[in-house]
Amino acid sequence: MWFFTANDGATTSGPPASATPGFAWTQAVPHAADVDRGNVVIVVHDAADVAAARRLADEVAGPATPALRAAGQAVLVDAPAPSGIAAVITCRARAGHTIPCPNVAAYARGRILTATSTDDPALRAFVEYWLGRAAG
């Protein structure tokens, strides 16, 4: 019995905190009541990205009907970013180098992810992972 116990890997019910997509976020988010139910919000900074963001939302969850919103299973798209949110989407320099500015932000309960494009695989992963994870 000792052999099996010593060589058995521990298991958990979820990924480690470092593997969860996005970053912790405690500031106000658009559609806060919807986000608390488990919905995810995608905010685009440029109106040119609206169609791609809606396409991603539809691919992951389908159209954001009132029933889906109530169930916490909708992906909502805000476009372009409402005033105040644009300040969240900022460029940062690393070691003197500029980086592309994120044009898209996605919010889930207590989490945020920014991306330079709606085509970023991390954005889809964030939306898929957090969709339906309601408060509690």
GUGU-112513 format. One record per residue: residue number from 1; residue in three letters; x, y, z of N, C-alpha, C in turn. Coordinates in nm, 3 decimals, decimal comma, padded with zeros to 5 digits. Example, Ala and Ser with C-alpha at 12.3 -4.5 7.8 and 13.67 -1.06 7.14 Angstrom:
% GUGU-112513
+------+------+---------+---------+---------+---------+----------+---------+---------+---------+---------+
: resi : resn :  n.east : n.north :    n.up : ca.east : ca.north :   ca.up :  c.east : c.north :    c.up :
+------+------+---------+---------+---------+---------+----------+---------+---------+---------+---------+
:    1 :  ALA :  01,319 : -00,569 :  00,780 :  01,230 :  -00,450 :  00,780 :  01,320 : -00,330 :  00,780 :
:    2 :  SER :  01,285 : -00,225 :  00,708 :  01,367 :  -00,106 :  00,714 :  01,290 :  00,003 :  00,787 :
+------+------+---------+---------+---------+---------+----------+---------+---------+---------+---------+
END
This chain:
% GUGU-112513
+------+------+---------+---------+---------+---------+----------+---------+---------+---------+---------+
: resi : resn :  n.east : n.north :    n.up : ca.east : ca.north :   ca.up :  c.east : c.north :    c.up :
+------+------+---------+---------+---------+---------+----------+---------+---------+---------+---------+
:    1 :  MET :  00,082 : -00,119 :  00,000 :  00,000 :   00,000 :  00,000 :  00,087 :  00,126 :  00,000 :
:    2 :  TRP :  00,196 :  00,122 :  00,074 :  00,287 :   00,238 :  00,081 :  00,337 :  00,275 : -00,058 :
:    3 :  PHE :  00,372 :  00,177 : -00,141 :  00,423 :   00,203 : -00,274 :  00,323 :  00,283 : -00,357 :
:    4 :  PHE :  00,197 :  00,241 : -00,356 :  00,096 :   00,309 : -00,436 :  00,069 :  00,450 : -00,383 :
:    5 :  THR :  00,065 :  00,466 : -00,254 :  00,040 :   00,597 : -00,196 :  00,155 :  00,692 : -00,227 :
:    6 :  ALA :  00,276 :  00,646 : -00,220 :  00,393 :   00,730 : -00,246 :  00,406 :  00,769 : -00,392 :
:    7 :  ASN :  00,355 :  00,687 : -00,483 :  00,370 :   00,713 : -00,625 :  00,243 :  00,764 : -00,692 :
:    8 :  ASP :  00,140 :  00,789 : -00,614 :  00,015 :   00,839 : -00,670 :  00,019 :  00,991 : -00,673 :
:    9 :  GLY : -00,005 :  01,049 : -00,792 : -00,010 :   01,194 : -00,804 : -00,138 :  01,248 : -00,745 :
:   10 :  ALA : -00,128 :  01,360 : -00,678 : -00,246 :   01,423 : -00,620 : -00,332 :  01,479 : -00,732 :
:   11 :  THR : -00,462 :  01,476 : -00,711 : -00,553 :   01,534 : -00,810 : -00,635 :  01,643 : -00,743 :
:   12 :  THR : -00,681 :  01,736 : -00,823 : -00,768 :   01,842 : -00,773 : -00,888 :  01,852 : -00,864 :
:   13 :  SER : -00,987 :  01,928 : -00,819 : -01,108 :   01,941 : -00,899 : -01,099 :  02,051 : -01,004 :
:   14 :  GLY : -00,993 :  02,127 : -01,006 : -00,981 :   02,235 : -01,103 : -00,836 :  02,266 : -01,130 :
:   15 :  PRO : -00,811 :  02,353 : -01,230 : -00,673 :   02,388 : -01,261 : -00,614 :  02,476 : -01,153 :
:   16 :  PRO : -00,482 :  02,478 : -01,141 : -00,421 :   02,567 : -01,044 : -00,452 :  02,712 : -01,079 :
:   17 :  ALA : -00,448 :  02,801 : -00,982 : -00,483 :   02,940 : -01,004 : -00,404 :  03,002 : -01,118 :
:   18 :  SER : -00,279 :  02,963 : -01,135 : -00,198 :   03,020 : -01,241 : -00,242 :  02,976 : -01,380 :
:   19 :  ALA : -00,322 :  02,869 : -01,388 : -00,366 :   02,819 : -01,518 : -00,500 :  02,879 : -01,560 :
:   20 :  THR : -00,568 :  02,952 : -01,471 : -00,695 :   03,010 : -01,508 : -00,672 :  03,131 : -01,598 :
:   21 :  PRO : -00,749 :  03,146 : -01,704 : -00,727 :   03,255 : -01,798 : -00,760 :  03,392 : -01,739 :
:   22 :  GLY : -00,682 :  03,491 : -01,778 : -00,705 :   03,628 : -01,736 : -00,637 :  03,661 : -01,606 :
:   23 :  PHE : -00,669 :  03,779 : -01,557 : -00,609 :   03,831 : -01,436 : -00,718 :  03,875 : -01,340 :
:   24 :  ALA : -00,686 :  03,874 : -01,212 : -00,783 :   03,918 : -01,111 : -00,821 :  04,063 : -01,137 :
:   25 :  TRP : -00,948 :  04,095 : -01,116 : -00,999 :   04,229 : -01,143 : -01,107 :  04,262 : -01,042 :
:   26 :  THR : -01,088 :  04,370 : -00,967 : -01,185 :   04,406 : -00,864 : -01,258 :  04,537 : -00,894 :
:   27 :  GLN : -01,223 :  04,603 : -01,002 : -01,289 :   04,728 : -01,037 : -01,423 :  04,702 : -01,106 :
:   28 :  ALA : -01,499 :  04,809 : -01,122 : -01,630 :   04,798 : -01,187 : -01,616 :  04,746 : -01,329 :
:   29 :  VAL : -01,713 :  04,669 : -01,372 : -01,715 :   04,614 : -01,508 : -01,848 :  04,648 : -01,573 :
:   30 :  PRO : -01,849 :  04,653 : -01,707 : -01,978 :   04,674 : -01,774 : -02,069 :  04,553 : -01,751 :
:   31 :  HIS : -02,196 :  04,579 : -01,737 : -02,295 :   04,472 : -01,718 : -02,264 :  04,389 : -01,593 :
:   32 :  ALA : -02,234 :  04,454 : -01,483 : -02,191 :   04,384 : -01,361 : -02,291 :  04,279 : -01,316 :
:   33 :  ALA : -02,421 :  04,309 : -01,322 : -02,522 :   04,212 : -01,279 : -02,520 :  04,088 : -01,369 :
:   34 :  ASP : -02,501 :  04,109 : -01,499 : -02,492 :   03,996 : -01,591 : -02,367 :  03,912 : -01,563 :
:   35 :  VAL : -02,256 :  03,979 : -01,538 : -02,130 :   03,910 : -01,511 : -02,142 :  03,826 : -01,383 :
:   36 :  ASP : -02,210 :  03,880 : -01,283 : -02,228 :   03,805 : -01,159 : -02,309 :  03,677 : -01,179 :
:   37 :  ARG : -02,392 :  03,673 : -01,282 : -02,470 :   03,552 : -01,311 : -02,389 :  03,448 : -01,389 :
:   38 :  GLY : -02,272 :  03,488 : -01,442 : -02,189 :   03,394 : -01,518 : -02,168 :  03,433 : -01,663 :
:   39 :  ASN : -02,234 :  03,540 : -01,707 : -02,213 :   03,587 : -01,843 : -02,074 :  03,647 : -01,856 :
:   40 :  VAL : -02,023 :  03,655 : -01,979 : -01,894 :   03,716 : -02,008 : -01,920 :  03,835 : -02,099 :
:   41 :  VAL : -01,844 :  03,945 : -02,077 : -01,859 :   04,065 : -02,157 : -01,731 :  04,088 : -02,236 :
:   42 :  ILE : -01,745 :  04,111 : -02,367 : -01,632 :   04,150 : -02,451 : -01,651 :  04,297 : -02,486 :
:   43 :  VAL : -01,550 :  04,378 : -02,457 : -01,554 :   04,521 : -02,488 : -01,449 :  04,548 : -02,594 :
:   44 :  VAL : -01,492 :  04,606 : -02,706 : -01,396 :   04,641 : -02,811 : -01,375 :  04,791 : -02,811 :
:   45 :  HIS : -01,253 :  04,832 : -02,838 : -01,218 :   04,972 : -02,836 : -01,243 :  05,037 : -02,972 :
:   46 :  ASP : -01,234 :  04,960 : -03,078 : -01,246 :   05,010 : -03,213 : -01,373 :  04,951 : -03,277 :
:   47 :  ALA : -01,456 :  05,037 : -03,333 : -01,580 :   04,991 : -03,394 : -01,556 :  04,889 : -03,505 :
:   48 :  ALA : -01,437 :  04,891 : -03,564 : -01,405 :   04,795 : -03,671 : -01,399 :  04,651 : -03,619 :
:   49 :  ASP : -01,384 :  04,634 : -03,489 : -01,374 :   04,500 : -03,430 : -01,508 :  04,444 : -03,381 :
:   50 :  VAL : -01,614 :  04,522 : -03,395 : -01,744 :   04,480 : -03,343 : -01,792 :  04,351 : -03,409 :
:   51 :  ALA : -01,786 :  04,343 : -03,540 : -01,836 :   04,225 : -03,610 : -01,759 :  04,099 : -03,568 :
:   52 :  ALA : -01,629 :  04,109 : -03,556 : -01,547 :   03,993 : -03,516 : -01,579 :  03,952 : -03,372 :
:   53 :  ALA : -01,602 :  04,050 : -03,284 : -01,635 :   04,018 : -03,145 : -01,772 :  03,950 : -03,137 :
:   54 :  ARG : -01,868 :  03,997 : -03,214 : -02,001 :   03,935 : -03,215 : -01,995 :  03,794 : -03,274 :
:   55 :  ARG : -01,911 :  03,777 : -03,374 : -01,895 :   03,643 : -03,434 : -01,838 :  03,546 : -03,330 :
:   56 :  LEU : -01,736 :  03,591 : -03,256 : -01,679 :   03,507 : -03,150 : -01,785 :  03,474 : -03,045 :
:   57 :  ALA : -01,861 :  03,574 : -03,003 : -01,966 :   03,552 : -02,903 : -02,068 :  03,451 : -02,952 :
:   58 :  ASP : -02,109 :  03,463 : -03,078 : -02,207 :   03,370 : -03,134 : -02,152 :  03,228 : -03,147 :
:   59 :  GLU : -02,023 :  03,217 : -03,183 : -01,960 :   03,085 : -03,195 : -01,953 :  03,013 : -03,061 :
:   60 :  VAL : -01,926 :  03,089 : -02,956 : -01,909 :   03,028 : -02,824 : -02,044 :  03,001 : -02,757 :
:   61 :  ALA : -02,136 :  03,098 : -02,764 : -02,259 :   03,084 : -02,686 : -02,387 :  03,098 : -02,765 :
:   62 :  GLY : -02,379 :  03,140 : -02,889 : -02,500 :   03,169 : -02,965 : -02,546 :  03,311 : -02,936 :
:   63 :  PRO : -02,655 :  03,353 : -02,998 : -02,706 :   03,489 : -02,975 : -02,741 :  03,511 : -02,828 :
:   64 :  ALA : -02,713 :  03,631 : -02,779 : -02,736 :   03,664 : -02,637 : -02,883 :  03,695 : -02,614 :
:   65 :  THR : -02,964 :  03,590 : -02,605 : -03,106 :   03,607 : -02,581 : -03,131 :  03,639 : -02,433 :
:   66 :  PRO : -03,247 :  03,695 : -02,402 : -03,278 :   03,720 : -02,260 : -03,270 :  03,593 : -02,175 :
:   67 :  ALA : -03,310 :  03,480 : -02,230 : -03,305 :   03,355 : -02,154 : -03,161 :  03,314 : -02,124 :
:   68 :  LEU : -03,071 :  03,328 : -02,223 : -02,930 :   03,296 : -02,199 : -02,870 :  03,390 : -02,097 :
:   69 :  ARG : -02,903 :  03,520 : -02,107 : -02,851 :   03,617 : -02,009 : -02,897 :  03,581 : -01,869 :
:   70 :  ALA : -03,023 :  03,548 : -01,854 : -03,077 :   03,514 : -01,722 : -03,010 :  03,388 : -01,666 :
:   71 :  ALA : -02,974 :  03,296 : -01,754 : -02,909 :   03,171 : -01,711 : -02,759 :  03,187 : -01,689 :
:   72 :  GLY : -02,703 :  03,303 : -01,724 : -02,559 :   03,324 : -01,709 : -02,478 :  03,252 : -01,815 :
:   73 :  GLN : -02,536 :  03,233 : -01,934 : -02,471 :   03,159 : -02,041 : -02,451 :  03,243 : -02,167 :
:   74 :  ALA : -02,455 :  03,377 : -02,155 : -02,444 :   03,465 : -02,271 : -02,308 :  03,532 : -02,276 :
:   75 :  VAL : -02,264 :  03,561 : -02,398 : -02,145 :   03,643 : -02,420 : -02,196 :  03,774 : -02,478 :
:   76 :  LEU : -02,178 :  03,882 : -02,402 : -02,227 :   04,013 : -02,442 : -02,115 :  04,093 : -02,505 :
:   77 :  VAL : -02,146 :  04,175 : -02,603 : -02,047 :   04,257 : -02,672 : -02,082 :  04,403 : -02,653 :
:   78 :  ASP : -01,989 :  04,481 : -02,599 : -02,002 :   04,626 : -02,588 : -01,909 :  04,688 : -02,689 :
:   79 :  ALA : -01,962 :  04,777 : -02,772 : -01,877 :   04,836 : -02,873 : -01,928 :  04,972 : -02,915 :
:   80 :  PRO : -01,840 :  05,065 : -02,944 : -01,703 :   05,065 : -02,895 : -01,701 :  05,083 : -02,743 :
:   81 :  ALA : -01,583 :  05,073 : -02,686 : -01,569 :   05,077 : -02,541 : -01,634 :  05,203 : -02,485 :
:   82 :  PRO : -01,720 :  05,189 : -02,383 : -01,781 :   05,307 : -02,322 : -01,674 :  05,391 : -02,251 :
:   83 :  SER : -01,703 :  05,517 : -02,232 : -01,605 :   05,604 : -02,166 : -01,572 :  05,547 : -02,028 :
:   84 :  GLY : -01,448 :  05,558 : -01,991 : -01,403 :   05,502 : -01,864 : -01,339 :  05,366 : -01,881 :
:   85 :  ILE : -01,395 :  05,283 : -01,970 : -01,338 :   05,152 : -01,995 : -01,214 :  05,165 : -02,082 :
:   86 :  ALA : -01,214 :  05,261 : -02,175 : -01,099 :   05,278 : -02,263 : -00,972 :  05,301 : -02,183 :
:   87 :  ALA : -00,985 :  05,361 : -02,066 : -00,867 :   05,385 : -01,983 : -00,806 :  05,254 : -01,934 :
:   88 :  VAL : -00,886 :  05,148 : -01,926 : -00,835 :   05,019 : -01,884 : -00,746 :  04,958 : -01,993 :
:   89 :  ILE : -00,782 :  04,983 : -02,118 : -00,710 :   04,925 : -02,230 : -00,595 :  05,019 : -02,265 :
:   90 :  THR : -00,479 :  04,996 : -02,205 : -00,366 :   05,086 : -02,223 : -00,245 :  05,010 : -02,275 :
:   91 :  CYS : -00,154 :  05,087 : -02,336 : -00,028 :   05,030 : -02,382 :  00,074 :  05,040 : -02,270 :
:   92 :  ARG :  00,163 :  04,946 : -02,264 :  00,270 :   04,949 : -02,165 :  00,402 :  04,923 : -02,236 :
:   93 :  ALA :  00,506 :  04,983 : -02,185 :  00,639 :   04,961 : -02,242 :  00,712 :  04,860 : -02,154 :
:   94 :  ARG :  00,783 :  04,772 : -02,217 :  00,863 :   04,673 : -02,143 :  01,008 :  04,689 : -02,186 :
:   95 :  ALA :  01,093 :  04,717 : -02,091 :  01,236 :   04,733 : -02,116 :  01,261 :  04,832 : -02,230 :
:   96 :  GLY :  01,184 :  04,940 : -02,231 :  01,204 :   05,043 : -02,332 :  01,139 :  05,015 : -02,465 :
:   97 :  HIS :  01,073 :  04,901 : -02,480 :  01,007 :   04,865 : -02,605 :  00,858 :  04,890 : -02,592 :
:   98 :  THR :  00,799 :  04,940 : -02,698 :  00,654 :   04,954 : -02,695 :  00,592 :  04,823 : -02,743 :
:   99 :  ILE :  00,473 :  04,797 : -02,698 :  00,402 :   04,676 : -02,738 :  00,271 :  04,717 : -02,803 :
:  100 :  PRO :  00,212 :  04,631 : -02,884 :  00,084 :   04,665 : -02,946 : -00,021 :  04,693 : -02,839 :
:  101 :  CYS : -00,102 :  04,793 : -02,861 : -00,207 :   04,827 : -02,766 : -00,320 :  04,725 : -02,774 :
:  102 :  PRO : -00,367 :  04,677 : -02,661 : -00,485 :   04,590 : -02,664 : -00,606 :  04,668 : -02,713 :
:  103 :  ASN : -00,683 :  04,609 : -02,800 : -00,804 :   04,670 : -02,852 : -00,929 :  04,604 : -02,800 :
:  104 :  VAL : -00,913 :  04,495 : -02,725 : -01,026 :   04,416 : -02,678 : -01,003 :  04,382 : -02,531 :
:  105 :  ALA : -01,109 :  04,390 : -02,453 : -01,105 :   04,344 : -02,315 : -01,223 :  04,251 : -02,292 :
:  106 :  ALA : -01,201 :  04,146 : -02,218 : -01,309 :   04,055 : -02,182 : -01,317 :  04,050 : -02,030 :
:  107 :  TYR : -01,440 :  04,050 : -01,979 : -01,463 :   04,049 : -01,836 : -01,546 :  03,928 : -01,797 :
:  108 :  ALA : -01,508 :  03,869 : -01,686 : -01,587 :   03,767 : -01,620 : -01,589 :  03,807 : -01,473 :
:  109 :  ARG : -01,661 :  03,735 : -01,392 : -01,668 :   03,772 : -01,250 : -01,529 :  03,768 : -01,188 :
:  110 :  GLY : -01,477 :  03,885 : -01,153 : -01,348 :   03,896 : -01,086 : -01,228 :  03,876 : -01,176 :
:  111 :  ARG : -01,246 :  03,871 : -01,307 : -01,135 :   03,846 : -01,400 : -01,142 :  03,940 : -01,519 :
:  112 :  ILE : -01,026 :  03,966 : -01,579 : -01,017 :   04,046 : -01,701 : -00,907 :  03,987 : -01,789 :
:  113 :  LEU : -00,925 :  04,003 : -01,918 : -00,821 :   03,967 : -02,014 : -00,823 :  04,074 : -02,122 :
:  114 :  THR : -00,706 :  04,123 : -02,160 : -00,698 :   04,216 : -02,272 : -00,622 :  04,148 : -02,386 :
:  115 :  ALA : -00,657 :  04,186 : -02,508 : -00,595 :   04,128 : -02,626 : -00,583 :  04,235 : -02,733 :
:  116 :  THR : -00,492 :  04,216 : -02,826 : -00,475 :   04,311 : -02,935 : -00,573 :  04,284 : -03,048 :
:  117 :  SER : -00,636 :  04,167 : -03,048 : -00,725 :   04,130 : -03,157 : -00,829 :  04,030 : -03,108 :
:  118 :  THR : -00,944 :  04,031 : -03,174 : -01,045 :   03,931 : -03,142 : -01,004 :  03,792 : -03,190 :
:  119 :  ASP : -00,900 :  03,785 : -03,273 : -00,849 :   03,656 : -03,322 : -00,753 :  03,590 : -03,224 :
:  120 :  ASP : -00,717 :  03,659 : -03,115 : -00,623 :   03,605 : -03,017 : -00,683 :  03,479 : -02,954 :
:  121 :  PRO : -00,615 :  03,365 : -02,962 : -00,669 :   03,242 : -02,902 : -00,691 :  03,254 : -02,751 :
:  122 :  ALA : -00,616 :  03,339 : -02,685 : -00,633 :   03,357 : -02,540 : -00,770 :  03,419 : -02,510 :
:  123 :  LEU : -00,820 :  03,503 : -02,600 : -00,952 :   03,563 : -02,580 : -01,060 :  03,456 : -02,585 :
:  124 :  ARG : -01,055 :  03,370 : -02,684 : -01,153 :   03,260 : -02,693 : -01,142 :  03,169 : -02,571 :
:  125 :  ALA : -01,020 :  03,136 : -02,531 : -01,001 :   03,050 : -02,414 : -01,060 :  03,114 : -02,289 :
:  126 :  PHE : -01,042 :  03,244 : -02,272 : -01,097 :   03,316 : -02,158 : -01,250 :  03,306 : -02,158 :
:  127 :  VAL : -01,310 :  03,338 : -02,272 : -01,456 :   03,336 : -02,283 : -01,511 :  03,197 : -02,256 :
:  128 :  GLU : -01,451 :  03,096 : -02,317 : -01,498 :   02,958 : -02,299 : -01,481 :  02,911 : -02,154 :
:  129 :  TYR : -01,369 :  02,946 : -02,092 : -01,344 :   02,900 : -01,956 : -01,440 :  02,965 : -01,855 :
:  130 :  TRP : -01,459 :  03,097 : -01,865 : -01,535 :   03,168 : -01,763 : -01,686 :  03,172 : -01,788 :
:  131 :  LEU : -01,731 :  03,140 : -01,908 : -01,874 :   03,144 : -01,936 : -01,948 :  03,046 : -01,846 :
:  132 :  GLY : -02,047 :  03,097 : -01,775 : -02,128 :   03,013 : -01,688 : -02,076 :  02,997 : -01,547 :
:  133 :  ARG : -01,961 :  03,054 : -01,517 : -01,905 :   03,044 : -01,381 : -01,959 :  03,160 : -01,298 :
:  134 :  ALA : -02,077 :  03,140 : -01,242 : -02,147 :   03,244 : -01,168 : -02,088 :  03,262 : -01,029 :
:  135 :  ALA : -02,137 :  03,364 : -00,965 : -02,097 :   03,393 : -00,826 : -02,128 :  03,272 : -00,739 :
:  136 :  GLY : -02,042 :  03,252 : -00,643 : -02,073 :   03,142 : -00,551 : -01,962 :  03,052 : -00,524 :
+------+------+---------+---------+---------+---------+----------+---------+---------+---------+---------+
END
